[in-house]
Amino acid sequence: MAADFVTIVSGLPRSGTSMMMQMLVAGGMPAVSDGLRTADADNPRGYFELEAVKKLKTDSTWLAGARGQAVKVISMLLYELPADYEYRVVFMLRDMDEILASQNEMLKRRGTAGTDAGDAAMRQHLEAHLKKVQAWIAAQKNFRVLFCDHRELLRAPAEQARRVAEFLGGSLNEQTMVQAVDPALHRNRARDARGA
């Protein structure tokens, strides 16, 4: 029997959403993805994104076929999800220093570097957004959410795979989910961001 909900993988940019999508696909859940954004140095295993997500506000018809599947929706766009579907949201959390370091590395590769002042403003913006979106999710009757910490996922992947699998109905293969986690890809750690 197909799930009657849409699985959403969300979080801030660079928080581990692509890794969680990899885990879900490895565990047996299909991904709603178009493959337009291909793997690169920042995400060697791919992004698992769907361009149509950016247009949720004006066209959400594709969601009709997304029950029982996983779709990546960045946290800023969660507000655009229509209220006539049930969602289970796996929300990735990551140390803000690591997020900023990862974003800056990505910007450097693209030829644009951030500044300390820019980082401070971005940190303030992202922290405020996280508080707002978490409060909003809690108020939505058609949302259930599981918060998954990026560091804990790398430290204890089997435990986190079990939590996620249970949250999503218990039918995923936890062993293959764990095998999709590659600690070697954790290149921007908090201590690096602080210069320690």
Helices and strands as residue ranges (DSSP letters): E 6-11, H 17-27, G 51-55, G 61-65, E 70-72, G 75-80, E 87-93, H 96-109, H 116-139, E 143-149, H 150-155, H 157-167, H 174-179, G 183-185, H 190-193
